[in-house]
Amino acid sequence: MPISFNGTTKRISVPSSEPNVSVQQLYSEWKEWAVQGNNLQFAQALRTFGGDPTIEGQTAPAYYFLTNGWRVVVDGFDADVSYNLYTDEGESPVITLNGGTARINNSDVGIAESAIDKALEYGGYVVLDTSSSFTGTEHPVGTYAQPVNNITDALSICNTYGFHTILVQYGEVILASGVDASGITFKGRTETKITAQTGCNLTHTEFRGIEIEGDFGGYYVDVYRCEVEGDVTNFNGHMTDCAIGADIGIASNATATINGCSSYIAGMDRPTITALGLGCSLNLRSYSGGLTVGGFSHSDCNATLEFVAGKCELLASNTGGVISVRGVVHLTDNSAGTTVDTQAMVGNLIDVSGITVSDVTVDNTEVISKLNILNNGVKKASKLIPHNQDLT
């Protein structure tokens, strides 16, 4: 009887006919089982690393970890398990039943885990989950098995191993005053959010697939496929493929490039983008939905507003600079002093100055003539179903 796998109970049963269990064989058989039928619906059972070539004809040891609560079961016999089988939870990888025993053969000499070994287990990023109970910076805190629950420890782990990515698995992460998140990429999952507070450092910080709000301090940031959940102030940088549901304020002497974004406010309400000082520039490209723009009150403030389709209102607080409005958009211009260029709005690109009503009016006689031809044709074609009523 071969080794069997139960994805529901997360148990790997070893038959008594195979008392010498090869961990490498165990891993190979699990991979074959996983791709059969609908077994990919079950949680991953094993992971491995190592086995890299060292010198000619030799390789580094391979290490195998049971993950997601999976265990090997030895029922009623004595087994030898070789080599290097562990668990993510630090527990015994084997459950023995009915008098069975298991000898787990790992490395003959215990070797202190190096920083490189630990870094490999992180996979290049730190996992943060505010609902987790794990704190501190000692490995394996911050891995998938033990996600860290606070931003201070997460950043400390990043600094220790030279990581630049934090995966926010659940909850709201507050970047309070004094927090240095410069150069960090935050990646989000379901129900995750970043709130930036005044005084945090966001120099070249990136946000991917996560809700954002707060004071971005004028630091250059890159925001991709995020939701603007609450108001964002002092923005500077790129925002791409985002859903905008709140107001955005552009920092003084900053450029906001907002590309492929849209409003996700239903109905007549819409977000507002405001220039907050001198030297503000706004490059709005391929935008969809409603938008209000205000605060462009200095001669060095400029904006390009390019719409796929939408409505735009320019507020009376626009008193200086140049705003160019382009694309398919219904514009309400209440600006008071700003130069507003509308030549590239679709409605202004169609020249109807030489067209009169008579040019587009169809002669009624011609319409009747063509209807008679159609009626006669239908009557002649209606052999199975008589048709005597004219089209009018």
C-alpha positions in Angstrom: 0.0 0.0 0.0 1.5 3.4 -1.0 1.8 6.5 1.1 -1.6 8.2 1.3 -2.6 11.8 1.8 -5.8 13.2 3.4 -6.3 16.9 2.5 -9.2 17.3 4.9 -7.4 16.0 8.0 -4.0 17.1 6.8 -2.5 13.7 7.5 0.1 11.7 5.6 -0.2 7.9 6.4 2.8 5.7 6.0 2.1 2.0 5.4 3.8 -0.6 7.6 5.2 -2.2 4.5 7.5 0.8 4.2 9.1 1.3 7.6 12.1 3.3 6.1 10.5 6.5 5.1 12.5 8.7 2.7 11.5 12.4 3.1 12.5 13.1 -0.5 10.2 10.3 -1.7 7.5 11.7 0.6 7.8 15.1 -0.9 7.8 13.7 -4.5 4.6 11.6 -3.8 2.9 14.6 -2.3 3.6 16.7 -5.4 2.1 13.9 -7.6 -1.0 13.6 -5.3 -1.5 17.4 -5.2 -2.1 17.7 -9.0 -4.6 14.8 -9.2 -8.3 15.5 -9.3 -9.2 18.5 -7.2 -6.5 18.1 -4.6 -5.1 21.6 -5.3 -8.0 22.9 -3.2 -6.2 21.6 -0.1 -3.5 23.6 1.8 0.1 23.0 0.9 1.6 20.1 2.8 5.4 20.5 2.3 8.0 23.1 1.4 11.7 22.6 0.8 14.9 24.5 0.3 18.6 23.5 -0.1 20.0 21.0 -2.5 22.1 23.6 -4.3 25.4 22.5 -5.9 28.4 23.3 -3.8 31.5 21.8 -5.4 31.8 19.4 -8.2 29.8 16.2 -7.5 28.3 17.6 -4.2 25.2 19.5 -3.1 24.1 21.3 0.0 21.6 19.3 2.3 17.9 19.6 1.4 15.5 20.5 4.2 11.8 19.7 4.3 9.1 21.4 6.3 5.6 20.2 6.9 3.4 23.3 6.7 -0.2 24.4 7.4 -0.6 21.8 10.2 0.2 18.7 8.1 1.7 15.7 9.9 3.0 12.2 9.1 1.2 9.3 10.9 2.9 6.1 11.9 0.3 3.6 13.1 1.3 0.5 15.0 4.9 -0.1 13.7 8.4 1.2 14.0 9.6 3.6 11.4 12.8 5.5 10.4 12.3 8.9 8.8 15.3 10.2 6.9 16.4 13.0 6.4 15.8 16.6 7.7 12.0 16.7 8.2 10.7 19.6 10.3 7.5 21.6 10.8 6.9 25.3 10.4 5.4 25.3 14.0 8.6 23.8 15.5 6.7 20.7 16.6 7.3 17.0 15.9 6.6 16.2 12.3 5.3 12.6 13.2 2.3 11.4 15.1 2.5 7.8 16.4 -0.5 5.7 17.1 -1.2 2.2 18.7 2.3 1.6 20.0 4.1 2.8 16.8 7.4 4.6 17.1 9.4 6.9 14.7 13.1 7.7 14.6 13.5 11.0 12.9 17.0 11.2 11.3 18.1 14.7 10.8 21.6 16.2 10.6 24.1 14.3 12.9 25.3 17.5 14.3 23.1 20.4 15.3 24.0 23.5 13.4 23.0 27.0 14.5 20.7 28.4 11.8 22.4 31.2 9.9 21.0 34.5 8.9 20.9 33.3 5.3 18.9 30.2 6.4 16.4 32.5 8.2 16.2 34.9 5.3 15.3 32.1 3.0 12.4 31.1 5.2 11.0 34.7 5.0 11.0 34.5 1.2 12.2 38.1 0.8 9.4 39.9 2.7 7.8 40.3 6.2 4.2 39.3 6.8 2.2 41.7 9.0 -1.2 40.9 10.4 -2.7 43.2 13.1 -4.9 40.4 14.3 -1.9 38.1 15.0 -0.6 37.5 18.5 3.1 37.4 17.5 5.4 40.3 18.4 9.2 40.8 18.5 11.9 40.4 15.9 13.2 36.9 16.5 12.8 34.4 13.7 10.3 33.0 12.8 8.2 36.0 13.8 7.2 37.8 10.6 7.0 34.7 8.4 3.7 33.3 7.1 3.6 30.8 10.0 3.9 33.6 12.6 3.0 37.0 11.1 4.1 40.0 13.2 1.3 42.2 14.5 2.9 45.7 14.5 4.8 48.0 12.1 7.7 48.7 14.4 8.8 45.1 14.6 8.0 44.5 10.9 10.4 47.4 9.9 13.0 46.1 12.3 12.9 42.6 10.7 13.3 44.3 7.3 16.3 46.2 8.4 17.9 43.0 9.9 17.6 41.0 6.7 17.7 43.8 4.1 14.1 43.3 3.0 12.1 46.0 1.3 8.6 44.5 1.2 6.0 44.1 3.9 2.9 42.0 3.0 -0.1 43.3 5.0 -2.2 40.2 5.4 -5.0 41.8 7.5 -6.0 45.0 9.3 -5.1 48.7 9.4 -1.4 49.7 9.7 -0.8 53.2 11.1 2.4 54.9 10.1 2.7 57.3 13.0 5.0 60.3 13.4 8.6 59.1 13.5 8.0 55.9 11.6 10.6 55.5 8.9 9.0 53.5 6.0 11.3 55.0 3.3 12.0 52.6 0.5 9.5 50.0 1.7 6.8 48.5 -0.6 3.6 47.7 1.2 1.5 45.0 -0.5 -2.1 44.5 0.7 -4.7 41.7 0.8 -8.4 41.7 1.6 -9.4 44.3 4.2 -6.0 45.9 4.6 -5.3 49.6 4.9 -2.4 52.1 5.4 -3.0 55.3 7.3 -0.1 57.8 7.1 0.2 60.3 9.9 2.0 63.7 9.9 5.7 63.1 10.5 6.3 59.7 9.1 9.0 59.2 6.5 7.6 58.0 3.1 10.6 58.7 0.9 10.2 56.5 -2.2 7.7 54.3 -0.4 5.4 52.2 -2.6 1.8 51.0 -2.0 0.4 48.1 -4.0 -3.2 46.8 -3.8 -4.1 48.4 -0.4 -6.4 51.1 0.9 -4.6 54.4 1.6 -5.3 57.6 3.4 -3.6 60.3 5.5 -0.8 62.8 5.3 1.9 61.8 2.8 4.2 64.6 3.7 5.2 65.6 0.2 7.5 62.6 -0.1 7.7 61.0 -3.5 5.5 57.8 -3.5 4.3 55.3 -6.0 0.7 54.0 -5.6 -0.6 51.2 -7.8 -4.0 49.6 -7.9 -5.0 51.0 -4.5 -8.2 52.5 -3.1 -8.1 56.1 -1.8 -10.4 55.2 1.1 -10.0 58.5 3.1 -8.6 61.9 2.2 -5.0 62.0 1.1 -3.0 65.2 1.7 0.4 66.5 0.6 0.6 63.9 -2.2 3.6 63.8 -4.6 4.3 61.1 -7.1 2.5 58.5 -9.2 -1.0 57.0 -8.8 -1.8 54.3 -11.3 -5.0 52.2 -11.9 -6.5 53.4 -8.6 -10.1 53.8 -7.4 -10.5 57.3 -5.9 -13.2 57.6 -3.3 -12.0 60.6 -1.3 -10.2 63.9 -1.8 -6.5 64.4 -2.8 -4.4 67.4 -1.9 -1.2 68.0 -4.0 1.8 69.1 -1.9 3.5 72.4 -2.6 6.1 72.2 -5.4 5.0 68.7 -6.2 3.7 66.9 -9.2 0.9 64.4 -9.1 0.7 62.0 -12.0 -2.7 60.2 -11.9 -2.9 57.6 -14.7 -5.8 55.3 -15.6 -7.7 56.0 -12.4 -11.5 56.4 -11.8 -14.0 57.7 -9.3 -15.7 54.9 -7.4 -18.3 57.4 -5.8 -21.7 56.5 -7.3 -24.2 59.1 -8.2 -23.6 62.8 -8.5 -20.9 63.2 -5.8 -17.3 63.2 -6.9 -13.8 63.4 -5.4 -11.8 66.6 -5.4 -8.2 67.2 -6.3 -6.8 70.4 -4.7 -3.5 72.3 -5.2 -2.3 73.0 -1.7 0.4 75.7 -2.5 2.9 77.1 -4.9 4.3 75.0 -7.8 1.7 72.3 -7.9 1.3 70.3 -11.1 -1.4 67.7 -12.0 -1.1 65.3 -14.8 -4.5 63.5 -15.0 -4.4 60.8 -17.8 -7.2 58.5 -18.9 -9.5 59.3 -16.0 -13.1 58.0 -15.8 -15.9 59.5 -13.7 -16.6 62.7 -11.9 -14.0 65.1 -10.6 -13.8 68.5 -9.0 -10.5 70.5 -9.2 -9.6 73.5 -7.1 -6.8 75.5 -5.5 -4.8 76.3 -8.6 -4.2 79.9 -7.6 -0.6 80.6 -8.6 0.9 81.4 -12.0 3.3 78.3 -11.7 0.4 75.9 -11.0 -0.6 73.9 -14.1 -2.9 70.9 -14.8 -3.8 68.6 -17.6 -7.2 66.9 -17.2 -7.6 64.1 -19.7 -11.0 62.2 -19.5 -12.1 58.9 -21.0 -15.6 60.0 -20.0 -16.8 62.0 -17.1 -17.9 65.3 -15.5 -15.5 68.0 -14.3 -16.1 71.1 -12.2 -13.4 73.8 -11.9 -13.9 75.7 -8.6 -13.7 79.5 -8.1 -10.6 78.8 -6.1 -8.7 78.3 -9.4 -7.3 81.8 -9.9 -4.0 81.3 -11.6 -1.9 79.1 -13.9 -3.2 77.0 -16.8 -5.7 74.1 -16.8 -6.1 72.1 -20.0 -9.2 69.9 -20.2 -9.3 67.1 -22.8 -11.4 64.2 -23.9 -15.1 63.2 -23.4 -16.1 65.4 -20.5 -18.9 67.7 -19.4 -17.2 70.8 -18.0 -18.5 73.3 -15.5 -16.0 76.1 -15.4 -16.4 78.3 -12.3 -12.7 79.3 -12.3 -11.8 82.9 -11.7 -8.6 83.8 -13.3 -7.0 80.5 -14.4 -6.5 80.1 -18.1 -8.7 77.2 -19.1 -7.9 75.4 -22.4 -10.8 73.4 -23.8 -9.7 73.0 -27.4 -9.1 69.2 -27.0 -12.5 68.5 -25.5 -14.3 66.2 -27.9 -17.2 68.6 -28.3 -14.8 71.3 -29.5 -13.0 69.0 -32.0 -16.1 68.6 -34.2 -16.6 71.6 -36.5 -20.4 72.1 -37.3 -20.1 75.7 -38.4 -20.9 75.0 -42.0 -23.8 72.5 -41.5 -27.4 73.7 -41.8 -30.7 72.0 -40.9 -31.4 71.4 -44.6 -28.2 69.5 -44.9 -29.3 66.9 -42.5 -33.0 66.8 -43.3 -34.2 63.8 -45.3 -36.8 64.5 -48.1 -40.1 63.0 -46.9 -40.9 61.9 -50.5 -37.7 59.8 -50.6 -38.6 58.1 -47.3 -42.1 57.1 -48.6 -40.6 55.8 -51.9 -38.1 53.6 -50.0 -40.9 52.3 -47.7 -43.0 51.3 -50.7 -40.2 49.3 -52.1 -39.7 47.6 -48.8 -43.4 46.9 -48.4 -43.8 45.4 -51.8 -40.8 43.1 -51.2 -42.2 41.9 -47.9 -45.6 41.1 -49.5 -44.0 39.1 -52.3 -41.8 37.2 -49.9 -44.6 36.3 -47.5 -45.8 33.0 -49.0 -46.3 31.1 -45.8 -47.6 34.0 -43.7 -49.7 36.5 -45.6 -48.7 40.2 -45.2 -51.0 43.0 -46.3 -50.2 45.7 -43.8 -47.9 48.5 -45.0 -45.0 49.7 -42.8 -45.7 53.2 -41.6 
